[in-house]
Amino acid sequence: MADNQPPEDFFGKTTPIQFLVGGTVVLLVSLLLNISPAQDPAEPPLIKPRMPVIGHFWGLFRGYAAYFTRLYERT
Protein backbone atom coordinates (compact mmCIF):
# COMPACT_ATOMS: atom_id res chain seq x y z
CA MET A 1 0.00 0.00 0.00
CA ALA A 2 2.71 2.39 -0.96
CA ASP A 3 0.31 4.55 -3.00
CA ASN A 4 -1.75 5.58 0.10
CA GLN A 5 -4.92 3.94 -1.24
CA PRO A 6 -7.40 2.77 1.40
CA PRO A 7 -7.80 -1.01 1.45
CA GLU A 8 -10.84 -2.34 -0.38
CA ASP A 9 -13.42 -4.12 1.69
CA PHE A 10 -14.49 -7.70 0.93
CA PHE A 11 -16.99 -6.77 -1.79
CA GLY A 12 -14.86 -4.09 -3.45
CA LYS A 13 -15.68 -0.42 -3.55
CA THR A 14 -19.26 0.56 -2.82
CA THR A 15 -20.83 3.04 -5.20
CA PRO A 16 -23.83 5.32 -4.58
CA ILE A 17 -25.84 3.22 -7.07
CA GLN A 18 -25.29 0.12 -4.93
CA PHE A 19 -26.53 2.00 -1.86
CA LEU A 20 -29.58 3.20 -3.78
CA VAL A 21 -30.45 -0.26 -5.13
CA GLY A 22 -29.82 -1.93 -1.77
CA GLY A 23 -31.91 0.64 0.08
CA THR A 24 -34.73 0.31 -2.43
CA VAL A 25 -34.76 -3.48 -2.11
CA VAL A 26 -34.79 -3.30 1.70
CA LEU A 27 -37.60 -0.73 1.63
CA LEU A 28 -39.75 -2.78 -0.77
CA VAL A 29 -39.27 -6.02 1.14
CA SER A 30 -40.11 -4.36 4.45
CA LEU A 31 -43.23 -2.79 2.94
CA LEU A 32 -44.39 -6.12 1.51
CA LEU A 33 -43.87 -7.89 4.81
CA ASN A 34 -45.44 -5.27 7.07
CA ILE A 35 -48.33 -3.81 5.10
CA SER A 36 -51.57 -5.69 5.40
CA PRO A 37 -55.09 -4.31 5.30
CA ALA A 38 -57.07 -3.99 8.51
CA GLN A 39 -59.56 -6.80 8.83
CA ASP A 40 -63.07 -6.44 10.15
CA PRO A 41 -63.95 -9.28 12.56
CA ALA A 42 -67.17 -9.89 10.59
CA GLU A 43 -65.20 -10.70 7.42
CA PRO A 44 -63.86 -14.15 6.57
CA PRO A 45 -60.15 -14.76 7.25
CA LEU A 46 -57.58 -13.52 4.75
CA ILE A 47 -55.74 -15.96 2.53
CA LYS A 48 -52.01 -15.35 2.91
CA PRO A 49 -50.23 -16.43 -0.28
CA ARG A 50 -46.83 -18.10 -0.04
CA MET A 51 -45.52 -15.97 -2.91
CA PRO A 52 -47.48 -12.70 -3.21
CA VAL A 53 -48.80 -11.95 -6.74
CA ILE A 54 -46.46 -14.46 -8.40
CA GLY A 55 -48.02 -17.34 -6.46
CA HIS A 56 -51.49 -16.56 -7.78
CA PHE A 57 -50.27 -16.50 -11.37
CA TRP A 58 -48.32 -19.71 -10.81
CA GLY A 59 -51.37 -21.41 -9.27
CA LEU A 60 -53.54 -20.39 -12.21
CA PHE A 61 -50.89 -21.56 -14.67
CA ARG A 62 -50.56 -24.99 -13.03
CA GLY A 63 -54.22 -25.85 -12.83
CA TYR A 64 -56.83 -23.27 -13.71
CA ALA A 65 -59.99 -25.16 -12.78
CA ALA A 66 -58.65 -26.74 -9.61
CA TYR A 67 -56.99 -23.51 -8.41
CA PHE A 68 -60.21 -21.87 -7.24
CA THR A 69 -61.34 -25.09 -5.57
CA ARG A 70 -58.05 -25.27 -3.64
CA LEU A 71 -58.41 -21.63 -2.56
CA TYR A 72 -61.96 -22.31 -1.41
CA GLU A 73 -60.88 -25.34 0.63
CA ARG A 74 -58.06 -23.40 2.34
CA THR A 75 -60.49 -20.88 3.84
C-alpha positions in Angstrom: 0.0 0.0 0.0 2.7 2.4 -1.0 0.3 4.6 -3.0 -1.8 5.6 0.1 -4.9 3.9 -1.2 -7.4 2.8 1.4 -7.8 -1.0 1.5 -10.8 -2.3 -0.4 -13.4 -4.1 1.7 -14.5 -7.7 0.9 -17.0 -6.8 -1.8 -14.9 -4.1 -3.5 -15.7 -0.4 -3.6 -19.3 0.6 -2.8 -20.8 3.0 -5.2 -23.8 5.3 -4.6 -25.8 3.2 -7.1 -25.3 0.1 -4.9 -26.5 2.0 -1.9 -29.6 3.2 -3.8 -30.4 -0.3 -5.1 -29.8 -1.9 -1.8 -31.9 0.6 0.1 -34.7 0.3 -2.4 -34.8 -3.5 -2.1 -34.8 -3.3 1.7 -37.6 -0.7 1.6 -39.8 -2.8 -0.8 -39.3 -6.0 1.1 -40.1 -4.4 4.5 -43.2 -2.8 2.9 -44.4 -6.1 1.5 -43.9 -7.9 4.8 -45.4 -5.3 7.1 -48.3 -3.8 5.1 -51.6 -5.7 5.4 -55.1 -4.3 5.3 -57.1 -4.0 8.5 -59.6 -6.8 8.8 -63.1 -6.4 10.1 -64.0 -9.3 12.6 -67.2 -9.9 10.6 -65.2 -10.7 7.4 -63.9 -14.1 6.6 -60.1 -14.8 7.3 -57.6 -13.5 4.8 -55.7 -16.0 2.5 -52.0 -15.3 2.9 -50.2 -16.4 -0.3 -46.8 -18.1 0.0 -45.5 -16.0 -2.9 -47.5 -12.7 -3.2 -48.8 -12.0 -6.7 -46.5 -14.5 -8.4 -48.0 -17.3 -6.5 -51.5 -16.6 -7.8 -50.3 -16.5 -11.4 -48.3 -19.7 -10.8 -51.4 -21.4 -9.3 -53.5 -20.4 -12.2 -50.9 -21.6 -14.7 -50.6 -25.0 -13.0 -54.2 -25.8 -12.8 -56.8 -23.3 -13.7 -60.0 -25.2 -12.8 -58.6 -26.7 -9.6 -57.0 -23.5 -8.4 -60.2 -21.9 -7.2 -61.3 -25.1 -5.6 -58.1 -25.3 -3.6 -58.4 -21.6 -2.6 -62.0 -22.3 -1.4 -60.9 -25.3 0.6 -58.1 -23.4 2.3 -60.5 -20.9 3.8 
